[in-house]
Amino acid sequence: MRIGIDLGGTKTEVIALSEQGEQLFRHRLPTPRDDYHQTIETIASLIEMAEQATGQRGTVGNGHPGIAFAL
C-alpha cells in the first residue's frame, strides 16, 4: 500500500492506494495554523487512520508548499 499526504494551507489530506493504484482510503483534516507540532500530529494521525482503515501498513510520500532554490 502507498500513502500520500497533501499538506496545504487550509487542509491536510491523506490517500491510501493499493499496489494496483486503487483508492482504499481518503480523508482530510484542517491544517493547524502556526503550530509545527500540531501539524506533525495531524499528519501522523492521518497516516494512522489510513493504516487502521485498510488493515495495512504502507510507505508514505508527501507534497507540501515551499520554495526550492536551484544551485
CHARMM internal coordinates of N, CA and C (Angstrom, degrees):
IC EDIT
DIST 1 N 1 CA 1.4390
DIST 1 CA 1 C 1.5185
ANGL 1 N 1 CA 1 C 108.67
DIST 1 C 2 N 1.3201
ANGL 1 CA 1 C 2 N 114.66
DIHE 1 N 1 CA 1 C 2 N 143.82
DIST 2 N 2 CA 1.4538
ANGL 1 C 2 N 2 CA 121.44
DIHE 1 CA 1 C 2 N 2 CA 176.18
DIST 2 CA 2 C 1.5268
ANGL 2 N 2 CA 2 C 108.54
DIHE 1 C 2 N 2 CA 2 C -115.98
DIST 2 C 3 N 1.3289
ANGL 2 CA 2 C 3 N 115.75
DIHE 2 N 2 CA 2 C 3 N 137.68
DIST 3 N 3 CA 1.4588
ANGL 2 C 3 N 3 CA 121.80
DIHE 2 CA 2 C 3 N 3 CA -179.61
DIST 3 CA 3 C 1.5206
ANGL 3 N 3 CA 3 C 107.92
DIHE 2 C 3 N 3 CA 3 C -118.56
DIST 3 C 4 N 1.3171
ANGL 3 CA 3 C 4 N 116.09
DIHE 3 N 3 CA 3 C 4 N 130.15
DIST 4 N 4 CA 1.4571
ANGL 3 C 4 N 4 CA 121.51
DIHE 3 CA 3 C 4 N 4 CA 177.08
DIST 4 CA 4 C 1.5140
ANGL 4 N 4 CA 4 C 109.95
DIHE 3 C 4 N 4 CA 4 C -115.70
DIST 4 C 5 N 1.3277
ANGL 4 CA 4 C 5 N 115.76
DIHE 4 N 4 CA 4 C 5 N 139.26
DIST 5 N 5 CA 1.4599
ANGL 4 C 5 N 5 CA 122.53
DIHE 4 CA 4 C 5 N 5 CA 177.20
DIST 5 CA 5 C 1.5240
ANGL 5 N 5 CA 5 C 107.88
DIHE 4 C 5 N 5 CA 5 C -118.46
DIST 5 C 6 N 1.3334
ANGL 5 CA 5 C 6 N 116.33
DIHE 5 N 5 CA 5 C 6 N 129.22
DIST 6 N 6 CA 1.4601
ANGL 5 C 6 N 6 CA 123.04
DIHE 5 CA 5 C 6 N 6 CA 175.17
DIST 6 CA 6 C 1.5189
ANGL 6 N 6 CA 6 C 107.11
DIHE 5 C 6 N 6 CA 6 C -112.72
DIST 6 C 7 N 1.3314
ANGL 6 CA 6 C 7 N 116.18
DIHE 6 N 6 CA 6 C 7 N 104.40
DIST 7 N 7 CA 1.4629
ANGL 6 C 7 N 7 CA 122.03
DIHE 6 CA 6 C 7 N 7 CA -179.40
DIST 7 CA 7 C 1.5162
ANGL 7 N 7 CA 7 C 108.14
DIHE 6 C 7 N 7 CA 7 C -94.52
DIST 7 C 8 N 1.3148
ANGL 7 CA 7 C 8 N 116.03
DIHE 7 N 7 CA 7 C 8 N 112.46
DIST 8 N 8 CA 1.4576
ANGL 7 C 8 N 8 CA 120.87
DIHE 7 CA 7 C 8 N 8 CA -179.02
DIST 8 CA 8 C 1.5163
ANGL 8 N 8 CA 8 C 111.66
DIHE 7 C 8 N 8 CA 8 C -119.32
DIST 8 C 9 N 1.3101
ANGL 8 CA 8 C 9 N 115.30
DIHE 8 N 8 CA 8 C 9 N 179.38
DIST 9 N 9 CA 1.4588
ANGL 8 C 9 N 9 CA 120.69
DIHE 8 CA 8 C 9 N 9 CA -178.44
DIST 9 CA 9 C 1.5148
ANGL 9 N 9 CA 9 C 113.82
DIHE 8 C 9 N 9 CA 9 C -70.64
DIST 9 C 10 N 1.3299
ANGL 9 CA 9 C 10 N 117.13
DIHE 9 N 9 CA 9 C 10 N -28.39
DIST 10 N 10 CA 1.4635
ANGL 9 C 10 N 10 CA 119.95
DIHE 9 CA 9 C 10 N 10 CA -178.13
DIST 10 CA 10 C 1.5187
ANGL 10 N 10 CA 10 C 113.47
DIHE 9 C 10 N 10 CA 10 C -117.01
DIST 10 C 11 N 1.3328
ANGL 10 CA 10 C 11 N 117.69
DIHE 10 N 10 CA 10 C 11 N -24.79
DIST 11 N 11 CA 1.4644
ANGL 10 C 11 N 11 CA 120.38
DIHE 10 CA 10 C 11 N 11 CA -179.28
DIST 11 CA 11 C 1.5112
ANGL 11 N 11 CA 11 C 110.33
DIHE 10 C 11 N 11 CA 11 C -141.23
DIST 11 C 12 N 1.3220
ANGL 11 CA 11 C 12 N 114.43
DIHE 11 N 11 CA 11 C 12 N 152.18
DIST 12 N 12 CA 1.4573
ANGL 11 C 12 N 12 CA 122.06
DIHE 11 CA 11 C 12 N 12 CA 172.20
DIST 12 CA 12 C 1.5169
ANGL 12 N 12 CA 12 C 105.73
DIHE 11 C 12 N 12 CA 12 C -121.21
DIST 12 C 13 N 1.3326
ANGL 12 CA 12 C 13 N 115.94
DIHE 12 N 12 CA 12 C 13 N 127.15
DIST 13 N 13 CA 1.4610
ANGL 12 C 13 N 13 CA 120.40
DIHE 12 CA 12 C 13 N 13 CA -173.29
DIST 13 CA 13 C 1.5230
ANGL 13 N 13 CA 13 C 110.50
DIHE 12 C 13 N 13 CA 13 C -124.82
DIST 13 C 14 N 1.3223
ANGL 13 CA 13 C 14 N 115.36
DIHE 13 N 13 CA 13 C 14 N 146.29
DIST 14 N 14 CA 1.4572
ANGL 13 C 14 N 14 CA 121.57
DIHE 13 CA 13 C 14 N 14 CA 175.60
DIST 14 CA 14 C 1.5230
ANGL 14 N 14 CA 14 C 108.38
DIHE 13 C 14 N 14 CA 14 C -119.88
DIST 14 C 15 N 1.3194
ANGL 14 CA 14 C 15 N 115.19
DIHE 14 N 14 CA 14 C 15 N 145.32
DIST 15 N 15 CA 1.4623
ANGL 14 C 15 N 15 CA 121.30
DIHE 14 CA 14 C 15 N 15 CA 170.33
DIST 15 CA 15 C 1.5212
ANGL 15 N 15 CA 15 C 106.88
DIHE 14 C 15 N 15 CA 15 C -135.61
DIST 15 C 16 N 1.3203
ANGL 15 CA 15 C 16 N 115.84
DIHE 15 N 15 CA 15 C 16 N 138.90
DIST 16 N 16 CA 1.4644
ANGL 15 C 16 N 16 CA 121.86
DIHE 15 CA 15 C 16 N 16 CA 175.36
DIST 16 CA 16 C 1.5177
ANGL 16 N 16 CA 16 C 107.30
DIHE 15 C 16 N 16 CA 16 C -115.04
DIST 16 C 17 N 1.3241
ANGL 16 CA 16 C 17 N 115.65
DIHE 16 N 16 CA 16 C 17 N 129.74
DIST 17 N 17 CA 1.4608
ANGL 16 C 17 N 17 CA 121.94
DIHE 16 CA 16 C 17 N 17 CA -178.88
DIST 17 CA 17 C 1.5217
ANGL 17 N 17 CA 17 C 110.18
DIHE 16 C 17 N 17 CA 17 C -120.93
DIST 17 C 18 N 1.3233
ANGL 17 CA 17 C 18 N 114.86
DIHE 17 N 17 CA 17 C 18 N 144.00
DIST 18 N 18 CA 1.4616
ANGL 17 C 18 N 18 CA 119.86
DIHE 17 CA 17 C 18 N 18 CA 174.18
DIST 18 CA 18 C 1.5261
ANGL 18 N 18 CA 18 C 108.61
DIHE 17 C 18 N 18 CA 18 C -72.33
DIST 18 C 19 N 1.3143
ANGL 18 CA 18 C 19 N 116.21
DIHE 18 N 18 CA 18 C 19 N 171.58
DIST 19 N 19 CA 1.4641
ANGL 18 C 19 N 19 CA 120.65
DIHE 18 CA 18 C 19 N 19 CA 176.99
DIST 19 CA 19 C 1.5278
ANGL 19 N 19 CA 19 C 111.32
DIHE 18 C 19 N 19 CA 19 C -62.12
DIST 19 C 20 N 1.3301
ANGL 19 CA 19 C 20 N 116.98
DIHE 19 N 19 CA 19 C 20 N -21.22
DIST 20 N 20 CA 1.4665
ANGL 19 C 20 N 20 CA 121.57
DIHE 19 CA 19 C 20 N 20 CA 178.71
DIST 20 CA 20 C 1.5320
ANGL 20 N 20 CA 20 C 111.86
DIHE 19 C 20 N 20 CA 20 C -91.79
DIST 20 C 21 N 1.3301
ANGL 20 CA 20 C 21 N 117.34
DIHE 20 N 20 CA 20 C 21 N 1.36
DIST 21 N 21 CA 1.4583
ANGL 20 C 21 N 21 CA 121.65
DIHE 20 CA 20 C 21 N 21 CA 177.94
DIST 21 CA 21 C 1.5165
ANGL 21 N 21 CA 21 C 115.07
DIHE 20 C 21 N 21 CA 21 C 87.67
DIST 21 C 22 N 1.3200
ANGL 21 CA 21 C 22 N 117.40
DIHE 21 N 21 CA 21 C 22 N 10.08
DIST 22 N 22 CA 1.4632
ANGL 21 C 22 N 22 CA 120.92
DIHE 21 CA 21 C 22 N 22 CA 178.54
DIST 22 CA 22 C 1.5238
ANGL 22 N 22 CA 22 C 110.17
DIHE 21 C 22 N 22 CA 22 C -81.65
DIST 22 C 23 N 1.3417
ANGL 22 CA 22 C 23 N 116.03
DIHE 22 N 22 CA 22 C 23 N 137.71
DIST 23 N 23 CA 1.4550
ANGL 22 C 23 N 23 CA 120.53
DIHE 22 CA 22 C 23 N 23 CA 178.77
DIST 23 CA 23 C 1.5203
ANGL 23 N 23 CA 23 C 110.18
DIHE 22 C 23 N 23 CA 23 C -70.10
DIST 23 C 24 N 1.3299
ANGL 23 CA 23 C 24 N 115.53
DIHE 23 N 23 CA 23 C 24 N 124.77
DIST 24 N 24 CA 1.4587
ANGL 23 C 24 N 24 CA 121.36
DIHE 23 CA 23 C 24 N 24 CA 179.01
DIST 24 CA 24 C 1.5250
ANGL 24 N 24 CA 24 C 111.91
DIHE 23 C 24 N 24 CA 24 C -103.98
DIST 24 C 25 N 1.3397
ANGL 24 CA 24 C 25 N 116.31
DIHE 24 N 24 CA 24 C 25 N -30.84
DIST 25 N 25 CA 1.4637
ANGL 24 C 25 N 25 CA 121.13
DIHE 24 CA 24 C 25 N 25 CA -175.41
DIST 25 CA 25 C 1.5175
ANGL 25 N 25 CA 25 C 108.26
DIHE 24 C 25 N 25 CA 25 C -161.08
DIST 25 C 26 N 1.3404
ANGL 25 CA 25 C 26 N 115.35
DIHE 25 N 25 CA 25 C 26 N 145.07
DIST 26 N 26 CA 1.4653
ANGL 25 C 26 N 26 CA 120.72
DIHE 25 CA 25 C 26 N 26 CA 175.90
DIST 26 CA 26 C 1.5251
ANGL 26 N 26 CA 26 C 107.51
DIHE 25 C 26 N 26 CA 26 C -151.40
DIST 26 C 27 N 1.3418
ANGL 26 CA 26 C 27 N 115.66
DIHE 26 N 26 CA 26 C 27 N 136.91
DIST 27 N 27 CA 1.4637
ANGL 26 C 27 N 27 CA 120.19
DIHE 26 CA 26 C 27 N 27 CA 179.72
DIST 27 CA 27 C 1.5235
ANGL 27 N 27 CA 27 C 108.61
DIHE 26 C 27 N 27 CA 27 C -158.89
DIST 27 C 28 N 1.3272
ANGL 27 CA 27 C 28 N 115.95
DIHE 27 N 27 CA 27 C 28 N 152.14
DIST 28 N 28 CA 1.4647
ANGL 27 C 28 N 28 CA 119.91
DIHE 27 CA 27 C 28 N 28 CA 176.65
DIST 28 CA 28 C 1.5184
ANGL 28 N 28 CA 28 C 110.70
DIHE 27 C 28 N 28 CA 28 C -135.35
DIST 28 C 29 N 1.3313
ANGL 28 CA 28 C 29 N 113.87
DIHE 28 N 28 CA 28 C 29 N 151.10
DIST 29 N 29 CA 1.4594
ANGL 28 C 29 N 29 CA 122.72
DIHE 28 CA 28 C 29 N 29 CA 175.94
DIST 29 CA 29 C 1.5246
ANGL 29 N 29 CA 29 C 108.18
DIHE 28 C 29 N 29 CA 29 C -132.87
DIST 29 C 30 N 1.3325
ANGL 29 CA 29 C 30 N 118.02
DIHE 29 N 29 CA 29 C 30 N 156.39
DIST 30 N 30 CA 1.4611
ANGL 29 C 30 N 30 CA 119.63
DIHE 29 CA 29 C 30 N 30 CA 174.91
DIST 30 CA 30 C 1.5328
ANGL 30 N 30 CA 30 C 110.30
DIHE 29 C 30 N 30 CA 30 C -63.10
DIST 30 C 31 N 1.3224
ANGL 30 CA 30 C 31 N 116.61
DIHE 30 N 30 CA 30 C 31 N 142.59
DIST 31 N 31 CA 1.4663
ANGL 30 C 31 N 31 CA 121.26
DIHE 30 CA 30 C 31 N 31 CA 175.68
DIST 31 CA 31 C 1.5247
ANGL 31 N 31 CA 31 C 108.45
DIHE 30 C 31 N 31 CA 31 C -79.69
DIST 31 C 32 N 1.3340
ANGL 31 CA 31 C 32 N 117.91
DIHE 31 N 31 CA 31 C 32 N 126.18
DIST 32 N 32 CA 1.4659
ANGL 31 C 32 N 32 CA 120.11
DIHE 31 CA 31 C 32 N 32 CA 177.38
DIST 32 CA 32 C 1.5297
ANGL 32 N 32 CA 32 C 110.92
DIHE 31 C 32 N 32 CA 32 C -61.22
DIST 32 C 33 N 1.3094
ANGL 32 CA 32 C 33 N 116.99
DIHE 32 N 32 CA 32 C 33 N 146.36
DIST 33 N 33 CA 1.4582
ANGL 32 C 33 N 33 CA 122.41
DIHE 32 CA 32 C 33 N 33 CA 179.64
DIST 33 CA 33 C 1.5263
ANGL 33 N 33 CA 33 C 110.68
DIHE 32 C 33 N 33 CA 33 C -97.62
DIST 33 C 34 N 1.3254
ANGL 33 CA 33 C 34 N 116.45
DIHE 33 N 33 CA 33 C 34 N 128.09
DIST 34 N 34 CA 1.4646
ANGL 33 C 34 N 34 CA 122.64
DIHE 33 CA 33 C 34 N 34 CA 172.65
DIST 34 CA 34 C 1.5265
ANGL 34 N 34 CA 34 C 113.73
DIHE 33 C 34 N 34 CA 34 C 54.89
DIST 34 C 35 N 1.3212
ANGL 34 CA 34 C 35 N 117.31
DIHE 34 N 34 CA 34 C 35 N 35.84
DIST 35 N 35 CA 1.4633
ANGL 34 C 35 N 35 CA 120.86
DIHE 34 CA 34 C 35 N 35 CA -179.91
DIST 35 CA 35 C 1.5287
ANGL 35 N 35 CA 35 C 108.93
DIHE 34 C 35 N 35 CA 35 C -142.57
DIST 35 C 36 N 1.3309
ANGL 35 CA 35 C 36 N 115.81
DIHE 35 N 35 CA 35 C 36 N 92.25
DIST 36 N 36 CA 1.4603
ANGL 35 C 36 N 36 CA 122.06
DIHE 35 CA 35 C 36 N 36 CA -176.45
DIST 36 CA 36 C 1.5283
ANGL 36 N 36 CA 36 C 111.66
DIHE 35 C 36 N 36 CA 36 C -55.93
DIST 36 C 37 N 1.3257
ANGL 36 CA 36 C 37 N 116.77
DIHE 36 N 36 CA 36 C 37 N -49.60
DIST 37 N 37 CA 1.4688
ANGL 36 C 37 N 37 CA 120.27
DIHE 36 CA 36 C 37 N 37 CA -176.16
DIST 37 CA 37 C 1.5308
ANGL 37 N 37 CA 37 C 111.75
DIHE 36 C 37 N 37 CA 37 C -63.63
DIST 37 C 38 N 1.3205
ANGL 37 CA 37 C 38 N 117.16
DIHE 37 N 37 CA 37 C 38 N -38.81
DIST 38 N 38 CA 1.4636
ANGL 37 C 38 N 38 CA 119.62
DIHE 37 CA 37 C 38 N 38 CA 178.43
DIST 38 CA 38 C 1.5288
ANGL 38 N 38 CA 38 C 110.74
DIHE 37 C 38 N 38 CA 38 C -68.57
DIST 38 C 39 N 1.3324
ANGL 38 CA 38 C 39 N 117.03
DIHE 38 N 38 CA 38 C 39 N -33.51
DIST 39 N 39 CA 1.4651
ANGL 38 C 39 N 39 CA 120.46
DIHE 38 CA 38 C 39 N 39 CA 176.42
DIST 39 CA 39 C 1.5266
ANGL 39 N 39 CA 39 C 110.39
DIHE 38 C 39 N 39 CA 39 C -63.32
DIST 39 C 40 N 1.3215
ANGL 39 CA 39 C 40 N 116.97
DIHE 39 N 39 CA 39 C 40 N -44.81
DIST 40 N 40 CA 1.4680
ANGL 39 C 40 N 40 CA 121.40
DIHE 39 CA 39 C 40 N 40 CA 177.31
DIST 40 CA 40 C 1.5275
ANGL 40 N 40 CA 40 C 110.13
DIHE 39 C 40 N 40 CA 40 C -62.04
DIST 40 C 41 N 1.3252
ANGL 40 CA 40 C 41 N 117.37
DIHE 40 N 40 CA 40 C 41 N -41.31
DIST 41 N 41 CA 1.4684
ANGL 40 C 41 N 41 CA 121.21
DIHE 40 CA 40 C 41 N 41 CA 177.90
DIST 41 CA 41 C 1.5263
ANGL 41 N 41 CA 41 C 111.27
DIHE 40 C 41 N 41 CA 41 C -63.08
DIST 41 C 42 N 1.3224
ANGL 41 CA 41 C 42 N 117.45
DIHE 41 N 41 CA 41 C 42 N -38.45
DIST 42 N 42 CA 1.4654
ANGL 41 C 42 N 42 CA 121.30
DIHE 41 CA 41 C 42 N 42 CA 178.57
DIST 42 CA 42 C 1.5218
ANGL 42 N 42 CA 42 C 110.25
DIHE 41 C 42 N 42 CA 42 C -63.75
DIST 42 C 43 N 1.3306
ANGL 42 CA 42 C 43 N 116.82
DIHE 42 N 42 CA 42 C 43 N -45.61
DIST 43 N 43 CA 1.4671
ANGL 42 C 43 N 43 CA 121.07
DIHE 42 CA 42 C 43 N 43 CA 178.90
DIST 43 CA 43 C 1.5308
ANGL 43 N 43 CA 43 C 110.30
DIHE 42 C 43 N 43 CA 43 C -61.42
DIST 43 C 44 N 1.3271
ANGL 43 CA 43 C 44 N 116.41
DIHE 43 N 43 CA 43 C 44 N -47.39
DIST 44 N 44 CA 1.4708
ANGL 43 C 44 N 44 CA 120.45
DIHE 43 CA 43 C 44 N 44 CA 179.90
DIST 44 CA 44 C 1.5265
ANGL 44 N 44 CA 44 C 110.90
DIHE 43 C 44 N 44 CA 44 C -61.26
DIST 44 C 45 N 1.3158
ANGL 44 CA 44 C 45 N 116.83
DIHE 44 N 44 CA 44 C 45 N -39.68
DIST 45 N 45 CA 1.4579
ANGL 44 C 45 N 45 CA 121.29
DIHE 44 CA 44 C 45 N 45 CA 179.39
DIST 45 CA 45 C 1.5212
ANGL 45 N 45 CA 45 C 111.37
DIHE 44 C 45 N 45 CA 45 C -63.68
DIST 45 C 46 N 1.3257
ANGL 45 CA 45 C 46 N 117.19
DIHE 45 N 45 CA 45 C 46 N -42.49
DIST 46 N 46 CA 1.4642
ANGL 45 C 46 N 46 CA 120.74
DIHE 45 CA 45 C 46 N 46 CA 179.01
DIST 46 CA 46 C 1.5259
ANGL 46 N 46 CA 46 C 111.54
DIHE 45 C 46 N 46 CA 46 C -64.73
DIST 46 C 47 N 1.3182
ANGL 46 CA 46 C 47 N 117.29
DIHE 46 N 46 CA 46 C 47 N -40.40
DIST 47 N 47 CA 1.4667
ANGL 46 C 47 N 47 CA 120.65
DIHE 46 CA 46 C 47 N 47 CA 177.56
DIST 47 CA 47 C 1.5263
ANGL 47 N 47 CA 47 C 109.79
DIHE 46 C 47 N 47 CA 47 C -63.17
DIST 47 C 48 N 1.3245
ANGL 47 CA 47 C 48 N 115.87
DIHE 47 N 47 CA 47 C 48 N -44.93
DIST 48 N 48 CA 1.4705
ANGL 47 C 48 N 48 CA 120.13
DIHE 47 CA 47 C 48 N 48 CA 178.70
DIST 48 CA 48 C 1.5324
ANGL 48 N 48 CA 48 C 110.91
DIHE 47 C 48 N 48 CA 48 C -61.59
DIST 48 C 49 N 1.3270
ANGL 48 CA 48 C 49 N 117.80
DIHE 48 N 48 CA 48 C 49 N -41.15
DIST 49 N 49 CA 1.4695
ANGL 48 C 49 N 49 CA 121.36
DIHE 48 CA 48 C 49 N 49 CA 178.26
DIST 49 CA 49 C 1.5262
ANGL 49 N 49 CA 49 C 110.66
DIHE 48 C 49 N 49 CA 49 C -60.59
DIST 49 C 50 N 1.3210
ANGL 49 CA 49 C 50 N 116.83
DIHE 49 N 49 CA 49 C 50 N -43.90
DIST 50 N 50 CA 1.4696
ANGL 49 C 50 N 50 CA 121.12
DIHE 49 CA 49 C 50 N 50 CA -179.32
DIST 50 CA 50 C 1.5220
ANGL 50 N 50 CA 50 C 110.65
DIHE 49 C 50 N 50 CA 50 C -63.95
DIST 50 C 51 N 1.3277
ANGL 50 CA 50 C 51 N 116.49
DIHE 50 N 50 CA 50 C 51 N -43.92
DIST 51 N 51 CA 1.4613
ANGL 50 C 51 N 51 CA 119.82
DIHE 50 CA 50 C 51 N 51 CA -178.96
DIST 51 CA 51 C 1.5281
ANGL 51 N 51 CA 51 C 111.41
DIHE 50 C 51 N 51 CA 51 C -67.94
DIST 51 C 52 N 1.3238
ANGL 51 CA 51 C 52 N 117.36
DIHE 51 N 51 CA 51 C 52 N -37.86
DIST 52 N 52 CA 1.4652
ANGL 51 C 52 N 52 CA 119.76
DIHE 51 CA 51 C 52 N 52 CA 178.20
DIST 52 CA 52 C 1.5242
ANGL 52 N 52 CA 52 C 111.22
DIHE 51 C 52 N 52 CA 52 C -69.33
DIST 52 C 53 N 1.3296
ANGL 52 CA 52 C 53 N 117.24
DIHE 52 N 52 CA 52 C 53 N -40.30
DIST 53 N 53 CA 1.4665
ANGL 52 C 53 N 53 CA 120.91
DIHE 52 CA 52 C 53 N 53 CA -178.08
DIST 53 CA 53 C 1.5256
ANGL 53 N 53 CA 53 C 112.17
DIHE 52 C 53 N 53 CA 53 C -66.44
DIST 53 C 54 N 1.3276
ANGL 53 CA 53 C 54 N 116.50
DIHE 53 N 53 CA 53 C 54 N -33.27
DIST 54 N 54 CA 1.4646
ANGL 53 C 54 N 54 CA 120.38
DIHE 53 CA 53 C 54 N 54 CA -177.01
DIST 54 CA 54 C 1.5225
ANGL 54 N 54 CA 54 C 113.04
DIHE 53 C 54 N 54 CA 54 C -97.10
DIST 54 C 55 N 1.3304
ANGL 54 CA 54 C 55 N 116.93
DIHE 54 N 54 CA 54 C 55 N -17.26
DIST 55 N 55 CA 1.4565
ANGL 54 C 55 N 55 CA 120.49
DIHE 54 CA 54 C 55 N 55 CA -176.20
DIST 55 CA 55 C 1.5182
ANGL 55 N 55 CA 55 C 112.54
DIHE 54 C 55 N 55 CA 55 C 72.15
DIST 55 C 56 N 1.3378
ANGL 55 CA 55 C 56 N 116.18
DIHE 55 N 55 CA 55 C 56 N 19.92
DIST 56 N 56 CA 1.4658
ANGL 55 C 56 N 56 CA 121.48
DIHE 55 CA 55 C 56 N 56 CA -178.43
DIST 56 CA 56 C 1.5230
ANGL 56 N 56 CA 56 C 109.74
DIHE 55 C 56 N 56 CA 56 C -131.60
DIST 56 C 57 N 1.3262
ANGL 56 CA 56 C 57 N 115.00
DIHE 56 N 56 CA 56 C 57 N 157.00
DIST 57 N 57 CA 1.4638
ANGL 56 C 57 N 57 CA 120.78
DIHE 56 CA 56 C 57 N 57 CA 170.05
DIST 57 CA 57 C 1.5207
ANGL 57 N 57 CA 57 C 106.72
DIHE 56 C 57 N 57 CA 57 C -101.68
DIST 57 C 58 N 1.3240
ANGL 57 CA 57 C 58 N 116.09
DIHE 57 N 57 CA 57 C 58 N 151.32
DIST 58 N 58 CA 1.4537
ANGL 57 C 58 N 58 CA 118.09
DIHE 57 CA 57 C 58 N 58 CA -177.24
DIST 58 CA 58 C 1.5118
ANGL 58 N 58 CA 58 C 113.30
DIHE 57 C 58 N 58 CA 58 C -142.80
DIST 58 C 59 N 1.3246
ANGL 58 CA 58 C 59 N 115.23
DIHE 58 N 58 CA 58 C 59 N 166.50
DIST 59 N 59 CA 1.4560
ANGL 58 C 59 N 59 CA 120.78
DIHE 58 CA 58 C 59 N 59 CA 172.12
DIST 59 CA 59 C 1.5224
ANGL 59 N 59 CA 59 C 107.86
DIHE 58 C 59 N 59 CA 59 C -80.93
DIST 59 C 60 N 1.3393
ANGL 59 CA 59 C 60 N 116.69
DIHE 59 N 59 CA 59 C 60 N 151.62
DIST 60 N 60 CA 1.4599
ANGL 59 C 60 N 60 CA 121.23
DIHE 59 CA 59 C 60 N 60 CA -173.16
DIST 60 CA 60 C 1.5227
ANGL 60 N 60 CA 60 C 110.55
DIHE 59 C 60 N 60 CA 60 C -122.69
DIST 60 C 61 N 1.3341
ANGL 60 CA 60 C 61 N 114.91
DIHE 60 N 60 CA 60 C 61 N 133.41
DIST 61 N 61 CA 1.4604
ANGL 60 C 61 N 61 CA 122.19
DIHE 60 CA 60 C 61 N 61 CA 170.84
DIST 61 CA 61 C 1.5137
ANGL 61 N 61 CA 61 C 107.66
DIHE 60 C 61 N 61 CA 61 C -124.32
DIST 61 C 62 N 1.3375
ANGL 61 CA 61 C 62 N 116.56
DIHE 61 N 61 CA 61 C 62 N 153.94
DIST 62 N 62 CA 1.4604
ANGL 61 C 62 N 62 CA 117.61
DIHE 61 CA 61 C 62 N 62 CA -179.67
DIST 62 CA 62 C 1.5151
ANGL 62 N 62 CA 62 C 111.47
DIHE 61 C 62 N 62 CA 62 C -139.36
DIST 62 C 63 N 1.3088
ANGL 62 CA 62 C 63 N 114.02
DIHE 62 N 62 CA 62 C 63 N 154.00
DIST 63 N 63 CA 1.4540
ANGL 62 C 63 N 63 CA 122.12
DIHE 62 CA 62 C 63 N 63 CA 173.14
DIST 63 CA 63 C 1.5159
ANGL 63 N 63 CA 63 C 107.86
DIHE 62 C 63 N 63 CA 63 C -124.92
DIST 63 C 64 N 1.3232
ANGL 63 CA 63 C 64 N 115.88
DIHE 63 N 63 CA 63 C 64 N 138.19
DIST 64 N 64 CA 1.4587
ANGL 63 C 64 N 64 CA 119.65
DIHE 63 CA 63 C 64 N 64 CA 179.59
DIST 64 CA 64 C 1.5230
ANGL 64 N 64 CA 64 C 109.54
DIHE 63 C 64 N 64 CA 64 C -151.98
DIST 64 C 65 N 1.3319
ANGL 64 CA 64 C 65 N 117.14
DIHE 64 N 64 CA 64 C 65 N 154.70
DIST 65 N 65 CA 1.4569
ANGL 64 C 65 N 65 CA 120.31
DIHE 64 CA 64 C 65 N 65 CA -179.96
DIST 65 CA 65 C 1.5194
ANGL 65 N 65 CA 65 C 110.65
DIHE 64 C 65 N 65 CA 65 C -72.26
DIST 65 C 66 N 1.2928
ANGL 65 CA 65 C 66 N 115.83
DIHE 65 N 65 CA 65 C 66 N 152.12
DIST 66 N 66 CA 1.4548
ANGL 65 C 66 N 66 CA 120.57
DIHE 65 CA 65 C 66 N 66 CA 177.01
DIST 66 CA 66 C 1.5121
ANGL 66 N 66 CA 66 C 110.78
DIHE 65 C 66 N 66 CA 66 C 167.59
DIST 66 C 67 N 1.2951
ANGL 66 CA 66 C 67 N 115.55
DIHE 66 N 66 CA 66 C 67 N 175.01
DIST 67 N 67 CA 1.4551
ANGL 66 C 67 N 67 CA 122.18
DIHE 66 CA 66 C 67 N 67 CA -179.32
DIST 67 CA 67 C 1.5189
ANGL 67 N 67 CA 67 C 108.55
DIHE 66 C 67 N 67 CA 67 C -111.05
DIST 67 C 68 N 1.3073
ANGL 67 CA 67 C 68 N 116.14
DIHE 67 N 67 CA 67 C 68 N 131.88
DIST 68 N 68 CA 1.4661
ANGL 67 C 68 N 68 CA 121.40
DIHE 67 CA 67 C 68 N 68 CA 175.69
DIST 68 CA 68 C 1.5228
ANGL 68 N 68 CA 68 C 108.03
DIHE 67 C 68 N 68 CA 68 C -111.08
DIST 68 C 69 N 1.3048
ANGL 68 CA 68 C 69 N 116.28
DIHE 68 N 68 CA 68 C 69 N 132.87
DIST 69 N 69 CA 1.4542
ANGL 68 C 69 N 69 CA 121.15
DIHE 68 CA 68 C 69 N 69 CA 178.83
DIST 69 CA 69 C 1.5213
ANGL 69 N 69 CA 69 C 109.64
DIHE 68 C 69 N 69 CA 69 C -100.88
DIST 69 C 70 N 1.3007
ANGL 69 CA 69 C 70 N 116.59
DIHE 69 N 69 CA 69 C 70 N 127.58
DIST 70 N 70 CA 1.4666
ANGL 69 C 70 N 70 CA 121.18
DIHE 69 CA 69 C 70 N 70 CA 177.00
DIST 70 CA 70 C 1.5199
ANGL 70 N 70 CA 70 C 108.87
DIHE 69 C 70 N 70 CA 70 C -85.50
DIST 70 C 71 N 1.3102
ANGL 70 CA 70 C 71 N 116.20
DIHE 70 N 70 CA 70 C 71 N 143.01
DIST 71 N 71 CA 1.4679
ANGL 70 C 71 N 71 CA 120.34
DIHE 70 CA 70 C 71 N 71 CA 178.07
DIST 71 CA 71 C 1.4958
ANGL 71 N 71 CA 71 C 110.51
DIHE 70 C 71 N 71 CA 71 C -90.14
END
COOR INIT
IC SEED 1 N 1 CA 1 C
IC BUILD
